[in-house]
Amino acid sequence: MRKYLLGGAGITFIVLALTIIISWIPCSNRSLPEKVVTQDSLYNLHVSKIYHAAHLEQSGLRPEVFEKALTGFYNLKNIGKVSSEKSILTIADFDQNSTKKRLWIIDLSIDSLLMNTWVAHGQRSGDDLATRFSDARDSNESSLGFYVTGEVYRGKHGRSLRLDGMDEGYNSNARSRSIVVHGAPYVSQGTINELGRLGRSQGCPAVPAELSDRVINTIEGKTVIFINGTHQSYFSKYLNTRIAANWIVPIADTSLLARI
């Protein structure tokens, strides 16, 4: 009986071994599924490449906000709304407290963060955090969306930069409301120390007085500003990633393929 059992076990082992040997195919000879390279995957890698190269994570800019701003930049550039000579993108994230340095100026031609500083929101948009937005005259609230920088002029706040709102119904009254970039003494560490927050504007994205000339010189001449904020009703046609991908993928760095 013992001999019979050992014999059966031996036969079973041999059959299993032959099955494994027959079914095994060297890795070099296997037919692996091909990776499909899509415009979306290339575009996502392109966005990620700039985000990391410019060290935007370390500066506190969230990747989803950067992607929205960059998508709008490409879509505005595609239709000729912005400068063909400058690739400057400015982002103000009003989802962050005013005590944070929530303004970023990025040179996309060299994937570099040029400036990161404070920016004020409107008086009626909120205290330390902006929670209300409007495009109405005399609302004293900030307006969300994409802007293109206009001409430089001198006004009651000194040297200032006019803005044209690109999002109808959200910021398209910017010029008639005199929503401009200007310097203000209440955008400072001193004001934060005194009030626990920045001072507030009448809706303008005001910047530190000592940096205003540098900011204006950098972003003037039809460059893009994106003001981000959580607002369920906000919608922009410039946030279409598929159109942006069609614009940028043909000129994207082919080395991105190696990372898929």
C-alpha positions as CSV (number, residue, x, y, z in Angstrom):
1,M,0.0,0.0,0.0
2,R,2.8,2.4,0.9
3,K,4.6,1.6,-2.4
4,Y,1.4,2.4,-4.3
5,L,0.9,5.8,-2.6
6,L,4.5,6.8,-3.3
7,G,4.1,5.8,-6.9
8,G,1.0,7.9,-7.3
9,A,2.7,10.9,-5.7
10,G,5.6,10.6,-8.0
11,I,3.4,10.5,-11.1
12,T,1.5,13.5,-9.9
13,F,4.7,15.5,-9.4
14,I,6.0,14.6,-12.9
15,V,2.8,15.7,-14.5
16,L,2.8,19.1,-12.7
17,A,6.5,19.7,-13.6
18,L,5.8,19.0,-17.3
19,T,2.8,21.4,-17.2
20,I,5.0,24.2,-15.7
21,I,7.8,23.6,-18.2
22,I,5.4,23.5,-21.2
23,S,3.5,26.7,-20.1
24,W,6.6,28.8,-19.2
25,I,7.6,31.2,-21.9
26,P,10.7,33.4,-21.5
27,C,10.0,37.1,-20.7
28,S,11.7,38.2,-23.9
29,N,9.2,36.1,-25.9
30,R,6.0,37.1,-24.2
31,S,3.5,39.3,-25.9
32,L,3.0,42.2,-23.5
33,P,0.1,44.6,-23.9
34,E,1.2,47.9,-25.5
35,K,0.9,51.1,-23.5
36,V,-1.4,53.5,-25.2
37,V,-0.1,57.0,-25.3
38,T,-2.9,59.6,-25.3
39,Q,-3.0,63.3,-25.6
40,D,-4.4,63.4,-22.1
41,S,-1.6,61.4,-20.6
42,L,1.0,63.5,-22.4
43,Y,-0.7,66.7,-21.3
44,N,-0.8,65.5,-17.7
45,L,2.9,64.7,-17.8
46,H,3.6,68.1,-19.4
47,V,1.7,69.9,-16.5
48,S,3.5,67.8,-13.9
49,K,6.9,68.5,-15.5
50,I,6.5,72.3,-15.2
51,Y,5.0,72.0,-11.7
52,H,7.9,70.1,-10.4
53,A,10.6,71.9,-12.3
54,A,9.4,75.3,-10.9
55,H,9.2,73.8,-7.4
56,L,5.6,75.0,-7.0
57,E,4.8,72.3,-4.4
58,Q,7.4,73.7,-2.1
59,S,6.0,77.2,-2.5
60,G,2.5,76.1,-1.5
61,L,0.7,76.1,-4.8
62,R,-1.6,73.2,-5.1
63,P,-1.3,71.1,-8.3
64,E,-5.0,71.2,-9.2
65,V,-5.0,75.0,-9.1
66,F,-1.8,75.1,-11.2
67,E,-3.4,72.8,-13.8
68,K,-6.5,75.0,-14.1
69,A,-4.4,78.1,-14.5
70,L,-2.1,76.5,-17.1
71,T,-5.0,75.1,-19.0
72,G,-6.6,78.6,-19.3
73,F,-3.2,80.1,-20.3
74,Y,-2.9,77.7,-23.2
75,N,-6.5,78.2,-24.3
76,L,-6.2,82.0,-24.2
77,K,-2.9,81.8,-26.1
78,N,-4.4,79.5,-28.7
79,I,-7.0,82.2,-29.6
80,G,-4.5,85.0,-29.6
81,K,-5.7,86.8,-26.5
82,V,-2.2,86.9,-24.9
83,S,1.3,87.9,-25.7
84,S,3.2,85.8,-28.2
85,E,6.5,87.2,-26.7
86,K,5.9,86.5,-23.0
87,S,4.9,83.2,-21.3
88,I,4.1,84.6,-17.9
89,L,1.3,83.1,-15.8
90,T,0.2,84.7,-12.6
91,I,-2.0,82.8,-10.1
92,A,-3.8,84.1,-7.0
93,D,-5.4,81.3,-4.9
94,F,-8.1,82.9,-2.8
95,D,-8.9,79.5,-1.2
96,Q,-5.8,80.2,1.0
97,N,-5.8,82.6,3.9
98,S,-4.6,86.2,3.3
99,T,-1.6,85.6,5.6
100,K,-0.2,83.1,3.1
101,K,1.9,84.1,0.2
102,R,-0.8,83.1,-2.2
103,L,0.3,84.9,-5.4
104,W,2.7,83.1,-7.8
105,I,4.3,84.6,-11.0
106,I,5.7,81.8,-13.2
107,D,7.8,82.1,-16.4
108,L,6.6,79.1,-18.4
109,S,9.4,79.6,-21.0
110,I,11.9,78.5,-18.4
111,D,9.7,76.6,-16.0
112,S,10.7,78.9,-13.2
113,L,8.9,80.6,-10.3
114,L,9.8,84.3,-10.5
115,M,7.8,85.6,-7.5
116,N,5.7,84.3,-4.6
117,T,4.2,87.0,-2.4
118,W,1.0,88.3,-0.7
119,V,-2.1,89.5,-2.5
120,A,-5.2,91.2,-1.0
121,H,-8.8,90.4,-1.8
122,G,-11.9,92.6,-1.7
123,Q,-13.3,94.1,1.5
124,R,-16.7,92.3,1.2
125,S,-15.2,89.0,0.0
126,G,-14.3,88.1,3.6
127,D,-11.9,88.8,6.4
128,D,-8.8,86.6,6.4
129,L,-10.4,84.2,3.9
130,A,-12.3,85.2,0.7
131,T,-15.6,83.4,0.5
132,R,-17.8,85.7,-1.5
133,F,-17.2,86.9,-5.1
134,S,-18.9,89.3,-7.4
135,D,-18.5,91.1,-10.7
136,A,-21.0,93.9,-9.8
137,R,-20.0,97.5,-9.6
138,D,-19.5,98.9,-6.1
139,S,-19.6,95.4,-4.6
140,N,-16.1,95.7,-3.2
141,E,-15.7,92.0,-3.8
142,S,-13.1,90.1,-5.7
143,S,-13.9,88.4,-9.0
144,L,-12.9,84.9,-10.0
145,G,-11.4,83.7,-13.3
146,F,-9.0,84.5,-16.0
147,Y,-7.7,88.0,-16.7
148,V,-5.4,89.5,-19.4
149,T,-3.1,92.3,-18.3
150,G,-3.6,95.7,-20.0
151,E,-1.9,99.0,-19.9
152,V,0.1,100.6,-17.2
153,Y,-1.1,104.0,-15.8
154,R,-0.7,106.2,-12.8
155,G,-3.7,106.6,-10.5
156,K,-4.6,107.2,-6.9
157,H,-2.6,104.1,-5.9
158,G,0.4,105.2,-8.0
159,R,1.7,103.1,-10.8
160,S,-1.0,100.5,-11.6
161,L,-1.9,97.9,-14.2
162,R,-5.3,97.6,-15.8
163,L,-7.0,94.2,-16.2
164,D,-9.5,92.8,-18.7
165,G,-11.7,90.0,-17.4
166,M,-12.1,87.1,-19.8
167,D,-14.9,85.2,-18.1
168,E,-18.3,86.7,-19.0
169,G,-20.5,87.0,-16.0
170,Y,-17.6,86.5,-13.5
171,N,-15.0,89.2,-14.1
172,S,-15.9,90.8,-17.5
173,N,-16.7,94.1,-15.7
174,A,-13.1,94.4,-14.4
175,R,-12.2,97.4,-16.5
176,S,-15.3,99.4,-15.8
177,R,-15.0,98.5,-12.1
178,S,-11.3,99.7,-12.2
179,I,-10.1,96.3,-10.9
180,V,-6.3,96.7,-11.3
181,V,-3.0,95.5,-9.9
182,H,-1.5,98.1,-7.6
183,G,0.7,98.3,-4.6
184,A,-0.7,98.9,-1.1
185,P,0.9,99.4,2.3
186,Y,-1.7,97.2,3.9
187,V,-0.4,94.2,2.0
188,S,2.5,93.6,4.4
189,Q,3.8,91.6,7.4
190,G,3.2,94.6,9.6
191,T,-0.5,94.5,8.8
192,I,-0.6,90.8,9.4
193,N,1.1,91.3,12.8
194,E,-1.4,94.1,13.7
195,L,-4.7,92.6,12.4
196,G,-4.0,88.9,12.1
197,R,-4.7,89.2,8.4
198,L,-3.8,91.4,5.4
199,G,-5.7,94.6,4.7
200,R,-8.4,94.4,2.0
201,S,-9.0,96.2,-1.3
202,Q,-12.1,97.4,-3.1
203,G,-11.8,94.2,-5.2
204,C,-8.3,94.7,-6.7
205,P,-5.6,92.1,-6.4
206,A,-3.4,94.5,-4.5
207,V,0.3,93.5,-3.9
208,P,3.0,94.7,-1.5
209,A,3.9,98.4,-2.2
210,E,7.6,97.6,-2.3
211,L,7.1,94.9,-4.9
212,S,4.5,96.6,-7.1
213,D,6.8,98.0,-9.7
214,R,8.6,94.6,-10.1
215,V,5.2,92.8,-10.3
216,I,3.8,95.2,-12.9
217,N,7.0,95.2,-15.0
218,T,6.9,91.4,-15.0
219,I,3.3,90.8,-15.9
220,E,2.3,93.8,-18.1
221,G,1.8,93.3,-21.8
222,K,-1.1,90.8,-22.2
223,T,-0.1,88.1,-19.8
224,V,-2.6,85.8,-18.0
225,I,-3.8,86.1,-14.4
226,F,-6.0,83.4,-12.8
227,I,-7.8,84.1,-9.6
228,N,-8.9,80.9,-8.0
229,G,-11.6,80.4,-5.4
230,T,-14.1,77.9,-4.3
231,H,-17.4,78.8,-5.8
232,Q,-19.8,76.2,-7.1
233,S,-21.3,78.4,-9.9
234,Y,-17.9,79.4,-11.4
235,F,-17.4,78.0,-14.9
236,S,-15.0,78.9,-17.6
237,K,-14.7,77.8,-21.2
238,Y,-11.0,78.3,-20.9
239,L,-10.8,75.3,-18.5
240,N,-11.3,72.8,-21.4
241,T,-8.3,70.5,-21.0
242,R,-8.9,68.7,-24.3
243,I,-8.5,71.9,-26.3
244,A,-5.5,72.8,-24.3
245,A,-4.0,69.4,-24.9
246,N,-4.6,69.7,-28.7
247,W,-2.6,73.0,-28.5
248,I,0.3,71.8,-26.4
249,V,0.9,68.1,-27.1
250,P,2.4,68.6,-30.6
251,I,5.1,70.8,-29.1
252,A,5.5,68.8,-25.8
253,D,8.9,67.4,-25.0
254,T,9.2,64.0,-26.5
255,S,11.2,62.8,-23.5
256,L,7.9,62.7,-21.7
257,L,7.1,59.4,-23.6
258,A,9.8,57.7,-21.6
259,R,8.0,58.4,-18.4
260,I,4.7,56.6,-19.4
